[in-house]
Amino acid sequence: MRPGEVEDEGPYDLKALEDDLDPYARAGGRPPGDPVPDPGLGGGTGRGPDDEGEERRISRARALVRTLPALLLAAGACYDRFAPTRFTAAPLFTAAPLVAAPLLSRRATVLTGAAAVALALGLHLRVGAGLHVGGVAELVTVTTVAVLAVLINILVRRSDERLATAREIAEAAQRAVLPEPSGRIGGLQVAARYEAAQAGAFIGGDLYAVQDSPYGVRLVVGDVRGKGMGAVAAVAVVIGAFREAAEQEETLEAVAQRLERALAREGTRREGIDAFEGFTTAVLAEVPHDAPVVRLVNRGHPPPVLLYADGTLRTLLASDPALPLGMGDLGIWPDHAEETRFPSGATLLLHTDGLSEARDERGAFYDPERRLAGRTFRDPAALVAGVAAEVRRHSGGGMTDDMALLAVRRP
């Protein structure tokens, strides 16, 4: 069927629609082979096996590392007790409080330092030995290092507190700029996910938004050129303009033009190269309440994919591509919404280039069309969680670009 054709499905059977909302829940489980979703920024409902295994490995490693101070003290005591007098375990005794400083609490660091000093003193005063010049120097060294370890622990704890505060602020900014969409909007099942390429980061230049309106459920996924706070500011502008325009504009083309004007105004406040070369690739979608179709306007963005209930997949390439948002001064091309059939059970996946440009160690790109064709997922949350996990494995955890995923299913 060509993109512009719509097949008439006849009147809706409300009872059938209710039965189709969650068939696997009624059957008592998920379909075989369906990936278990894991939570993340912007979506997810459970932990995946890979994440749980990684957490267990990290937990075991932390437990082992926390025992190092005690092991160092024990090794030093045994060495100093049984080794010849001319050999010393002072390096082990000084290492124990230094290892404890960044890993353990202040009380544990103080106790480790005190134990190191006590062991060093006690072993030098054992039968047949005494405090000589070398022994006093070793004892002073261990004591000095123990005191420094406590000071280091205090500084580390203060830094951790500041980092925790910054993390809370970042989380609040993420929720404000990219709020997690509801699981059901306008009768559609919805799930979104944001994967930041930079470790510890929450948001960047990728964006998504879903808005129910009198004209249908409207969606946008985009990628702002650039990084840093300038990109985050542009994200806020695009999402704010989209939510307002989605409610007020009758057509998807008019929504795209509102975003164009909003970015043009925002560009006048940007400095440097972004003032001249700032742009945003985006794809806008509209799912009407009264028709099994989806309308798309693509502004220089990677094409969405449509996954049908039987596992077949279709990439929704734009037949009339347009320039990205914010480049209207280079020419005027009227937006044209392309319509495609969106039947019950189908899932529309919109994504940024962090998905299609993820590389493995050989430099091969992740191909969503090849990876997802022939597969079915329980719901959109399972889809975005499974795709995110696959991309992490494909790139070896070394993603070079942020990735935003937005999936909607017509029940």
N, C-alpha and C positions, 0 to 999 in steps of 0.2 A: 504494500500500500504506500502511496506517495505521501510526503509530509503534509500536504494540504488537504488530504482526504480524511473524512471522519466517518466511521461506521456507526450506524444507528443501532444501539443495543436494546432499544425499546424501553418501557417504563421499568424503574427499579423495583426489585422485590426486597422490601425492607427486612423481612425475616431472613432472606438469604444473605443480605448484607451483614446482619448481626451475627449470623453463623460463621461468616467469613472473617470476622474481626480477629479471632485468635484460635484458629483451628487446632494448632498444636497444643495450646494450653488445655483445650477440651479433651484432646487425645492423651494428655498426661505426660507430655515431654516434648523435646525438640527433635526435629528430623535428624537422621543419622548423618554424621559428618559436618553438621552445622557448627561453626566455631563459637566458642563461649565468649560473650562480650566481656570486656574489661573496662573499668571506668577510666576516664581521663578528662582533660579540659574540654568542656563542651559536650559531653555525651558519654554513654556507656552505662551498663547496668550490673556488671559483675567482673571478677578477675579472670583473666585468661590463664591457661596452664603455663605459658612462658613467663608471665609476670609473677605468678606464685612461686615458680621454681627459682627465679632470680631473687625474689625476696628472701626465700629460705637460704640461698647461698650467701647473700649479704648478711643475714642474721647470724649464720654460723661463723662467717669471717669476723664480724664484730665481736662475737663472744670469744673467739680465739685471741684477737688482738687485745681485748681487755684483760686477759690473763697474763700478758707479757710482763708487766711489772713484777708480779709475784714470781713468775718463772725466772726472771733475771735475778731477783733477790735469792731465790733458792739455789740457782746455779752459782752465784757468787759465794754464798755461804759454804757450799760443798767444795768449791775450788779453793777458797782460802783456808778451809779446814784441812784438806788433805794434800794440797800442793806444797812444795818446799817453801821455806820462809822467804826466800829471795823473790818469789813470784807473788803477785798481788791481784786481788779481784776488784780493785777500785774502779776500773772501767765499767764493770757490771753494776756495781752499787750506784754509780753516778748515772748510768743509763736508765735505771728503773724509774726514778722520779721524773726524768725528762719524758719518758714514754707515757707515764701516767698523766702528765700535765694536760695534753690536749684530748685525752680519751676519757678520763675519769672525773668524778666530782672533786670539788675543792677539798672536802674532808678526806676522800680517798687519796688525793695527792699528798696532803699533809701526813697522813699515816704512812704512805709509801716512803716519803722522805725521812720520817722519823725512824722507820724500820731499817732503812739503808744506813743511817748514822749509827743506830744501835748495833747492827750487825758488824759494821766496820770496827767500832770501838770494842765490842765484845770479843771478836776474833783476834784483835791485836793484844788483848789482855788475857788471852787463854794461857794455860799453863805452858811455860817454856818460852813465852814471848813477852814483849813489853813494848811500851810506847817509845820509839826512837824517833830520830829526826824525820826519816822517811814515813813512819807511821803517822806522825802528827800532820805532816803535809797531806797525806792521803785523807785523814779524817777531816781536815779543814776543807779539802776539795769536795768531798762528799757532802759536807754540811752546806757549803756555798751553793752547790748545784741543787740541793734540796730546796733551799730558800728561793733560788731563781725559778725552780719548777713551780712553786706555789704562785709566784708573781705571773709566770706565763699562763697558768691556769686561770687566774683572775682576768687577764687580758683576753684570753680565748673565750671565756664565758661572756664577757661584755660584748665581744664581737658577735658571738652567737645570738645574743639578745637583739642587737641591732639588725642582724641579718633576718631574724625571725620577724621583726617589725616591718622590715622592707618587704619580706615575703607576704605578710598579711596585706600590706598596701597594694602589692602587685596583684594579689588574688582579688582584692576589692575592685581594682581597676579593670581586671579581666571580666569580672561579673557585670561591671557597669557598661563596658564597651561591647563585650561579646557575651551577653547573658545566655544561659543555656535555654534553648527553646523547650516548650512543653512537649510531652510525648505525643500529644494529639492536638492538632490545630485544624479547625474547619473540616473535621471529618477525616483528615489525613494523619497517618502515623509519621512522626518526624523524629530524626536523631541527627545530632551534629557532633563534631569532634575537631579539636584544634591540637596539632602537634607542633611544638616549637622546635626549630633546628638547634637553637642554642640551649645548652643544658641549664636548667634553672629558670629559663625564661617562660613567660606566660602568654604574652601576646606580641605580635609584630605587625607586619603589613598585610596579612591575610584577614579576610572578613567573611562573615555570613550573617544572614538575618532572614526571619520568616515573619510574615504579617498577614493575618486574615483581614479581608476587606470586603466591601459590598460587591466587588467584582470577582472575587475568588481569593484563593490563598496565593500570595505573592512571595517570591523568594529571590534572594540575591547572594551570589558568592563572588568575591573579588580579590584582587591582589594589587596592593598599592606599591608603586615603584619606590625603592629605597628602604632604609632601615631606621631604627631608632625612634625617638619621640616624634619626629616629623611624620613618619609613616603612621604611627599610632593616632596622631591628631587627624590625619586624613581619613583613617578608618572611622573615627568617631563622626566626622563630617558626612561620609558616605552613608553610614548606617542611620544617622539622624535624618538626613534628607530622604532616604528610602522609606523610612517608616511614615513620614509625613506624606510623601507623594503616593505611597501605596494606598493610603486611605482616600486621597482626594482625586487622583487622576483616573480617568475612565479607561485609558488604554495603557498597555505596557510600554509602548513607544513613548508616551508622555512621561512615564516614570523615568525612563532612561534620560530624557531631555532635562528633567528636574535634577537628576544626579550630575549631568554635564554642567549645568549652571552652578550648582553648589560647589563643585570642584574648581570651577573657574574663579569663583569668589574666594575660595580657600587658597588658591594658588597665588593670589595677590599678596597674601600675608606670609608666604614662604620665602626663604632666603637662599642664596647660592644657586647651584645648578637646578635644584628642585623647583625654583621659581619659573624656570624655562622648560624643563624636561620632566616635570612631574606628571604622572598619568596613572590611571588605574584600569587594569583589565577586569572585566566583569561579565557575568552572564546572569540575566534576569529571567525568571520563570513565573508563569501564572497558570494555576490550575483552577478553572471555573467550577463553581458549585454545581452547575446544572449540565455539564457535558464531560464525557470521558476523554478529554484532550489536555495537552499541556502546550502553552505558547512560550516561545523562547526568543529573547533578544540577546545576541552575543556581541560584546564589544571587545574583540581581540583576546578572548579568554579560551582556555582549553575546553573542548566540547564536553557536555554532560554525556552520561551513558544511561540507557534505559534497560533495566533488567526485567524481563518478563517472568511470569510465574512458572513457566516450564523450563527456565534456565537459559533461554536464548537471550542474546544481548545485542543492542543496537547503539552505535555511537551517533549522537545527534549533531552532525556537522552542519555548520551554517552555510546555506547556499548563497547568502549575500552578506559576507563578513563586513564588519564596520570597524572603525578605529577605536582604540581604547578611550575610556572617559577621560576628559581633561585635555584632549587633543583636537578639540573642535575648531581651533584657530587655523589648523592645517587644511581644512576643507569641510564642507557640509554634505554629509550623506544621510538622507533620512533613514531613521530606524525602521526596520520591517520585522514584525513578529512572525515567526514561523510556527505553524501549528502541527502537532503530531499526536496521534492517538495514544491515550494513556489509559489502558484498560484496568479493570479490577485485578488486584494481585501484583501489578507491576510496581517497580521501585525506580525512582529517578535519583541518580547519584550525581551531584554537582561537586566539583573539587577544584583545587588550585594546582599550579604546576609543581608544587612540592610532591605530588603523587606521581605524575607522569615523568618527572625528571629525576626521580630517585635512582641512583646508580648503585650497582654492586661492585665488588672488588675488580671485576673485569671491565668496568665501565658501561655495562649494559643497563639500559633504562628499564624501569618497571612499566610493564605494558598492562594497563587495567583491562583492556579489551580481551587480551589473551588470558589473563589470570582469572577473570571473573566469568567468562563465557562457560555455560554449562553448569553453573553452580546456583544453588538456591540458599536463601538465608531466612531465618525465622521471622525477623523484623528488621527495620532500618538500624536499630541499635546494634544488632549482631553484625550487620553489614559493615558499618563504619568501624566497629571494633576489630573485626576480622581483617579489613583492609589495612588499618593502622598497624596491626601486629605484623602483617605480611611485609609492609614497607619497611618497618624497622629491621626485620630479618634480612630483607633484600639488600638494604644499605649497610648491614652490619652495625646498626645503631649510630651510624655517622651521617645522618641527614644533613644536606647542605642548604636546604631551604625549608621554610615553614610550610605546613600542610593544613589546609582546612577542608573538611568533608561535611557535606550536608545531604542527607538522604530522606526522601519522602515516599511513602507507599500509599496507593489508593486501596483501601481494604476491599 
